[in-house]
Amino acid sequence: MGYEWVDGYLMEKAGVTRDLQKDWNWMRYQIGGKMFAAVCRDEEDRPYYITLKLEPLEGDFLREQYEDIIPGYYMNKMHWNSVKAEGKVPDDLLKDLLDKSYQIVLGSLSKKKQREILETAKKGNLISCCGADCAACYCYGKMCQGCSAVNGKVFHAPEGKECPIYACCRIQNGFPSCGKCGELPCGLILGTRDPSLSEEEFRKTVSDRVKRLKGDSDGV
């Protein structure tokens, strides 16, 4: 696929979840339980369409301007559009279209649901995907703005790459946090001990992180 950034870009949006529609082999991106985008894959698991929702007039206009934008594949042709994954639609335009699709579907939810999603996301920005409390970290606001704010490319990650925990959680598995993973706390988390902490202190920090993510009173 020519747009390798799509998954990470969509998963950074507030309240987005991702699942695989196995019958069609579509990776679906949802907000409030409603799909706003999908990456359609062929029998060899190669992406061939990126499907999104637009206002009908804009969709009609874009189809006339770009041969790589067609009526929604297996979707309502008035509201949905599909962009060829190997096409020549500019990245900036596709990002704009994905943003609009997200806003259209978010706007279709009740005002209460919209507030819940956005407020939860705002609070969640201060809790990293691995459960660390950014606000309580001495690095926050100085050398680090939190993994959610920088797409996982925090100061301690390899240059130009995401933190391995963030990459596993958000990019590879599409989880909003490690709290959705059945292997929590996994080897990645247990392998990131701060050398300034004793073993007992480190295990306490891991326990605290798991509690934040799971809302569970049990220790590690």
N, C-alpha and C positions, 0 to 999 in steps of 0.2 A: 504494500500500500504506500502511496506517495505521501500520505498524511500521518506519519508515525506518531505525531504529537497528540492526535485526537483523544485517545483514551485518557492520558494524563490531564489534558485540558478540561475535559468534561468532569472528571472525578474531583477536580478542584472546586467545582461550583457548590454552593451551599445546599446541603440536604440531598445530594445526588447519590443514588444507589445504582448498582449494575447487576444484571443477571444474564444468563444465557438461555435463550428460547431454543431448546434443543431441536424441536420439530423442524424449525426453519433455519437453524444454525445462525441466529441473529444474536449479537451482543446488544442488549437493550439498556438504555440509560434513562432512569426515571426520577421524577421529583414528586413527592407526595403520592407515590404509587402509580403515577401516570407517565407513560413514555414520552420523551421529547426528542430522542435521537436513537439511532440504531446503526450498528455496523454489520452489514449483511455479508456472510462468508459462503464460499462455494464448497463443493465436496472435498476439496483439498485444504479447506480451512483458510483460504486466501480471501481477504476482504475485496469486495467488488462494488459495493454501494455504501454510501453514508447517507442515511435517510433522516430528514428533519422536517419540522413543521414551520410554515410561513403563512402570512396573510395571503389570500388568493391572488390579489393584484400583483403583489411583489413576486410571488412564485411564477406567475405568467410572464412577467417582464424578464426575469432572470433566465427562464427557459429559452426565451427568444435571443438573449444575449450570449448564452453559453451552451454549446452543444453537449457539454458534459453534465448539465443539469437537466434531469428528465422528470416527468410526473412520478409521484411516489410509487416505488416498487411494492406491489401487493398492499398498497395503502389507498386511502381516499385521495383521488387525483387532484381535488380542488385545494386541499390544505397541506398535503404532504409532497415533498420533493426528494429526489435521490441524486446524490452527486457521485459520479464515477470515481472510484478510489484511485484509479490510475490516470485520472483526467488532469486538466490544466486550469482548473479554477484556482485563483490565487489563494494562498494560505490566509491572508488577512481577510479576504472576503468570506471564506468558509468559517473562520472564527466568528465573524460578525453574524453570519447566518445561524450558527449554533447558539450564539448568545440570544438572538431573537427567538429561536425556537424554545429555549429554556424559559425566557420571559413570558412567552405566550402561554405555555403550559402552567408555569407558576401562577400567572394571573388568572387562570381558570379555576384555581383552588379557592376555597373560602378565605376571607380575610383573616379569620382566626388561624387557619392552617398555615397561611403564608407567614404570619407573625411567629408562630411556633417554629417553623423551619428556619427562618432568618435569625431569630433570637438564639436558638440552640446552636446554630452555626457560629454565631458571634462569640458565644461563651466557649464553644469548642476550640476556637482559634488559640486559646491560652492553655489548652491541654494538647500536648503532642499526640500523634497517633499511637505512640508506645506508652502513653499515660503519664509522662512527665509533666509537672506543673510549671509551665513556662514562667508564670508570674513570680514564682518563688525561686527561680534560678538566677544566680549571680551574673550569668552571661546575657540574660534577656534584656533587650534594649541597648546593649553595648555591642558585643560581637555577634549577637544572634537575635533575630526577630521571631523565632519560632518556626517549626517546620511547615506549618500550614501557610505561612506568609511567604515563604521562599520556595514552595514546591519541593520540600525535602532537601534542598541544596544548602544545608546548614554548614557552619564554619568547620565542623569536625569531619565532614564527609570528604571523600576524595574530590579533588578539584574538578568542578564542572559536572559532578554526579550527585545523585541523591543518596541520602543516608540509607544503608542497606535495609534497615527496618522499615523506613518509609517506602522504599521501592517495593519491598515484599508485600506490605500491607495495602498501600493505596494503588500502586501501578500494576503489580502482578496479579493481586487477588481482588482488587476493587472494593476493599473494605473501608468504611469511613474511619475505623480505628482498629487496633489489635484486639479490642474487646469482642469483635465479631469472630475471631479466630478460635477454633477449638483446641489449638496447641498452645495457647497462652498459659504461662510464659514460655516462649520457645527458646531454642538455642541461640538465636540472634540476640534476643534481649539479655539472656543470661551470659552472653559473651561480650557484653559491653560494660563491664565493670570499670568504674572510675578508680584508677590506681590509688587515689588519695583515701579511699574508703576501705575499711576492714571488711572481711567476708560477712560478718554479722551486720554491719551497717549497709552493705550493698544489698543483702537479702531483704533488709527492712525497706529499702527504697523500691525494690521490685514488688514487694508485697503491697506497698502503698499505691504503686502504679496500677497493679491489677485491680485493687479496690476501686480506684477512680474509674477504670474502664468497665468494670463489671457491676459496680455498685454492690459488691459482695463483701461481707464482713470476715470471710475466711482468709487466712494467710496463705503464703506460698509454700 
